[in-house]
């Protein structure tokens, strides 16, 4: 099976009826294009054992003050359940669970 850390393309995921009982922030596959440049754009970066993909962020759901690069080292994107699962930029070294999707067509 091919698993990816989730890339979010529409608002519908938050309103899909999926139970989001995670209690903490969760990883997405969002990262800055350049992981050493805080002014670079964000993309979806999906990696499996078989392929590597970079996809543009056509849809965003940032929290009201995000991305803010608090601490000058926030290069990755997480969803925050305490803020309606809006996105926040966070250090890539933070430890969260990941929400994954399965590519059924390739399974």
N, C-alpha and C positions, 0 to 999 in steps of 0.2 A: 504494500500500500504506500501511497505517497501522501505524507503529512506535511503541512506547512503551518508555521505560526501565522495566525490570521492577518489578512489584509482587508481593510474595511472600505467598501466602495459606495455604500449608501447608508442613510440614517435608519433604514428598515431593520438592521440587526438589533438595535436597542428596543424596537417595538415588535419583535417577531414572536413574542410569547415564550422565548427561551428563558429558562430559569437561571438567573445570574446570581446564584448563591455562593459567591466566592469570598465575600467579606474583606477582600484586600484588592489592591491594584493588580492588574494583569497585563502581561506583555502583549504587544502587537508586533508586527514585523516592521514597523516604522523606524527608520533611522535617518540621520542626516547623510547626504550624499558623501560628504567629506567628514569623517569622524574626528578630524582635528580642527575643523573650521566651524565655529558656532554661527556663522552667518550663512552657511550653505543650506540649501533647501532640504526638505524631508522627502523621502521616497519609501516605498515598500521594498524591503530586501528579503527575499525568500530563498532559503537554502535547504536542499535535501541532499541525500547521499548521491543523487543522480543528476541534479541540475541546480543552477544558480540563476535567479531572476531579479531584476530591478524594475519596478513599476512606478509610474508617477502617482502622486496623490491628487486625483481629480476631485475627490470629496474630502472634506475635513470636518472634524467635530471637536475643535479645541475648546478647552475651558475658557472662561471669560478673560483671564490674564495670561493665557498660554499661547504659544510657547514663550517662556520667559527666560530660559537659560539661567535659572537661579543657581548661583554658585559657579557659574561659568564653565560647566562641564556636563550639560544635559544634551546628549546626542541621540537618545532613543525615545520611543513613544510608548506610553502605557495608558490603559483606560482606568479611570478612577470611579469605583462604585459609589463613593460618598458624594460625587458630583454628577449624578445621572450618567455615569460612564462616559463623560466627556474625556477628551484626550489631554494628557499632560506630558511635557518633556521631562525626562528623568535621566540620571546617570546610567549608562549601559551596564555598570557594575552592580546596580541594585538587584536584589533577589526577589522575583515575583513568579507566580505561576504563569503559564502561557495558555492562551486559548488557541487551539489548533483547528484547522479545517482539513478535510480529507478530499483528495481529488479522486472521486469515484470513477470517473472515466478512465483513469490510468491504473486503477486497482485491479 
